[in-house]
């Protein structure tokens, strides 16, 4: 073994022994808590997917709600590459149906 290749082998060995960098991700319970605090959605199901075309590689969640009065199609949430759900953004706005109040009269 030459003297020049010894440092290269040391760097390679260190890279193999060090754990791989963990990807930050928002957990499902954090999204459920955020929806409970910020919306009128009672979550019955939660799907997640990676958004591949985003340069920051975001996480996308789609929650289905038990009470469909304000969110008939569910709630869509997009989170940046962090561990904090406070950085997430609600993409679905709360819907109001004022014409339904006319039927109650």
One Martini backbone bead per residue (centre of mass of N, CA, C, O) as a GRO file, in nm:
protein
  105
    1UNK     BB    1   0.097   0.036   0.023
    2UNK     BB    2   0.063   0.355  -0.018
    3UNK     BB    3   0.078   0.669   0.115
    4UNK     BB    4  -0.158   0.800  -0.055
    5UNK     BB    5  -0.389   0.574   0.010
    6UNK     BB    6  -0.437   0.594   0.318
    7UNK     BB    7  -0.628   0.845   0.339
    8UNK     BB    8  -0.846   0.731   0.151
    9UNK     BB    9  -0.914   0.485   0.330
   10UNK     BB   10  -0.993   0.646   0.581
   11UNK     BB   11  -1.232   0.795   0.452
   12UNK     BB   12  -1.390   0.543   0.361
   13UNK     BB   13  -1.419   0.415   0.644
   14UNK     BB   14  -1.569   0.654   0.773
   15UNK     BB   15  -1.813   0.652   0.576
   16UNK     BB   16  -1.905   0.356   0.655
   17UNK     BB   17  -1.937   0.408   0.977
   18UNK     BB   18  -2.121   0.625   0.929
   19UNK     BB   19  -2.414   0.742   0.942
   20UNK     BB   20  -2.667   0.823   0.773
   21UNK     BB   21  -2.849   1.071   0.676
   22UNK     BB   22  -3.128   1.193   0.799
   23UNK     BB   23  -3.459   1.237   0.725
   24UNK     BB   24  -3.673   1.471   0.752
   25UNK     BB   25  -3.994   1.430   0.929
   26UNK     BB   26  -4.332   1.418   0.943
   27UNK     BB   27  -4.561   1.305   1.150
   28UNK     BB   28  -4.878   1.191   1.182
   29UNK     BB   29  -4.944   1.312   1.466
   30UNK     BB   30  -4.878   1.607   1.384
   31UNK     BB   31  -5.103   1.639   1.174
   32UNK     BB   32  -5.341   1.569   1.356
   33UNK     BB   33  -5.290   1.799   1.558
   34UNK     BB   34  -5.309   2.035   1.358
   35UNK     BB   35  -5.602   1.974   1.266
   36UNK     BB   36  -5.732   1.996   1.547
   37UNK     BB   37  -5.640   2.304   1.599
   38UNK     BB   38  -5.704   2.447   1.287
   39UNK     BB   39  -5.966   2.269   1.243
   40UNK     BB   40  -6.289   2.093   1.162
   41UNK     BB   41  -6.134   1.823   1.133
   42UNK     BB   42  -6.215   1.481   1.157
   43UNK     BB   43  -5.999   1.235   1.144
   44UNK     BB   44  -6.003   0.917   0.945
   45UNK     BB   45  -5.765   0.983   0.733
   46UNK     BB   46  -5.409   0.930   0.619
   47UNK     BB   47  -5.211   1.049   0.354
   48UNK     BB   48  -4.886   0.999   0.196
   49UNK     BB   49  -4.644   1.199  -0.003
   50UNK     BB   50  -4.413   1.263  -0.237
   51UNK     BB   51  -4.278   1.552  -0.395
   52UNK     BB   52  -4.087   1.537  -0.682
   53UNK     BB   53  -4.101   1.838  -0.827
   54UNK     BB   54  -3.970   1.945  -0.578
   55UNK     BB   55  -3.672   2.083  -0.470
   56UNK     BB   56  -3.740   2.014  -0.146
   57UNK     BB   57  -3.891   1.763  -0.095
   58UNK     BB   58  -4.189   1.716  -0.012
   59UNK     BB   59  -4.464   1.665   0.200
   60UNK     BB   60  -4.782   1.501   0.148
   61UNK     BB   61  -5.116   1.548   0.274
   62UNK     BB   62  -5.432   1.352   0.310
   63UNK     BB   63  -5.732   1.429   0.468
   64UNK     BB   64  -6.003   1.274   0.606
   65UNK     BB   65  -6.334   1.361   0.696
   66UNK     BB   66  -6.611   1.318   0.886
   67UNK     BB   67  -6.682   1.620   0.854
   68UNK     BB   68  -6.807   1.751   0.537
   69UNK     BB   69  -6.898   2.055   0.556
   70UNK     BB   70  -6.598   2.204   0.513
   71UNK     BB   71  -6.446   1.915   0.395
   72UNK     BB   72  -6.539   1.721   0.138
   73UNK     BB   73  -6.224   1.654   0.014
   74UNK     BB   74  -6.054   1.743   0.234
   75UNK     BB   75  -5.708   1.780   0.346
   76UNK     BB   76  -5.428   1.969   0.240
   77UNK     BB   77  -5.075   1.908   0.308
   78UNK     BB   78  -4.760   2.091   0.323
   79UNK     BB   79  -4.413   1.996   0.376
   80UNK     BB   80  -4.118   2.057   0.456
   81UNK     BB   81  -3.775   1.972   0.531
   82UNK     BB   82  -3.890   1.890   0.837
   83UNK     BB   83  -3.989   1.824   1.189
   84UNK     BB   84  -4.201   2.066   1.175
   85UNK     BB   85  -4.545   2.136   1.162
   86UNK     BB   86  -4.533   2.458   1.161
   87UNK     BB   87  -4.426   2.455   0.846
   88UNK     BB   88  -4.690   2.387   0.751
   89UNK     BB   89  -4.947   2.380   0.484
   90UNK     BB   90  -5.265   2.476   0.413
   91UNK     BB   91  -5.447   2.426   0.104
   92UNK     BB   92  -5.729   2.401   0.234
   93UNK     BB   93  -6.020   2.559   0.244
   94UNK     BB   94  -6.277   2.666   0.405
   95UNK     BB   95  -6.616   2.590   0.365
   96UNK     BB   96  -6.906   2.763   0.261
   97UNK     BB   97  -7.284   2.718   0.288
   98UNK     BB   98  -7.526   2.954   0.278
   99UNK     BB   99  -7.769   2.804   0.129
  100UNK     BB  100  -7.835   2.606   0.370
  101UNK     BB  101  -7.973   2.821   0.558
  102UNK     BB  102  -8.231   2.856   0.386
  103UNK     BB  103  -8.349   2.565   0.454
  104UNK     BB  104  -8.402   2.623   0.773
  105UNK     BB  105  -8.654   2.833   0.744
   0.00000   0.00000   0.00000
